[in-house]
């Protein structure tokens, strides 16, 4: 791993891009989990009626 003080501008930009991409992936996963939970609750309400 490159030490912080030895990183080039390109390395820093690549780290930022990687962080953005990982955050976007985390958001998509959490959104999908929330949607599945919502659909489950809707199905349960409809099934119970």
Sine and cosine of phi, psi and omega as CSV:
sin_phi,cos_phi,sin_psi,cos_psi,sin_omega,cos_omega
0.00,0.00,0.62,-0.78,0.00,-1.00
-0.98,0.20,0.74,-0.68,0.06,-1.00
-0.93,0.36,0.51,-0.86,-0.06,-1.00
-0.79,0.61,-0.70,0.72,-0.08,-1.00
-0.95,0.33,-0.35,0.94,-0.03,-1.00
-1.00,-0.08,-0.03,1.00,-0.04,-1.00
-0.95,0.31,0.64,-0.77,0.09,-1.00
-1.00,0.06,0.18,-0.98,0.05,-1.00
-0.84,0.55,-0.66,0.75,0.01,-1.00
-0.88,0.47,-0.65,0.76,0.03,-1.00
-0.89,0.46,-0.68,0.74,0.00,-1.00
-0.90,0.43,-0.70,0.71,0.02,-1.00
-0.89,0.46,-0.67,0.74,0.03,-1.00
-0.90,0.44,-0.62,0.78,0.06,-1.00
-0.89,0.45,-0.67,0.75,0.02,-1.00
-0.90,0.44,-0.69,0.72,0.02,-1.00
-0.88,0.48,-0.67,0.74,0.01,-1.00
-0.90,0.44,-0.66,0.75,0.03,-1.00
-0.89,0.45,-0.68,0.74,0.04,-1.00
-0.89,0.47,-0.73,0.68,-0.01,-1.00
-0.88,0.48,-0.66,0.75,0.00,-1.00
-0.92,0.40,-0.64,0.77,0.02,-1.00
-0.90,0.43,-0.66,0.75,0.04,-1.00
-0.88,0.47,-0.66,0.75,0.04,-1.00
-0.89,0.45,-0.71,0.71,0.03,-1.00
-0.86,0.51,-0.66,0.75,0.01,-1.00
-0.90,0.44,-0.70,0.72,0.01,-1.00
-0.89,0.46,-0.67,0.74,0.00,-1.00
-0.89,0.45,-0.73,0.68,-0.02,-1.00
-0.92,0.40,-0.59,0.80,0.05,-1.00
-0.90,0.43,-0.66,0.75,0.01,-1.00
-0.91,0.41,-0.64,0.76,0.05,-1.00
-0.88,0.47,-0.69,0.72,0.00,-1.00
-0.89,0.45,-0.65,0.76,0.02,-1.00
-0.91,0.41,-0.67,0.74,0.04,-1.00
-0.88,0.48,-0.69,0.73,0.04,-1.00
-0.89,0.46,-0.66,0.76,0.04,-1.00
-0.88,0.48,-0.74,0.67,0.00,-1.00
-0.88,0.47,-0.60,0.80,0.05,-1.00
-0.89,0.45,-0.73,0.69,-0.01,-1.00
-0.90,0.44,-0.64,0.76,0.03,-1.00
-0.89,0.45,-0.72,0.70,0.02,-1.00
-0.88,0.48,-0.64,0.77,0.02,-1.00
-0.91,0.42,-0.68,0.74,0.03,-1.00
-0.88,0.48,-0.72,0.69,-0.02,-1.00
-0.91,0.41,-0.64,0.77,-0.01,-1.00
-0.92,0.39,-0.64,0.77,-0.05,-1.00
-0.95,0.30,-0.34,0.94,-0.05,-1.00
-0.99,0.14,0.00,0.00,0.00,0.00
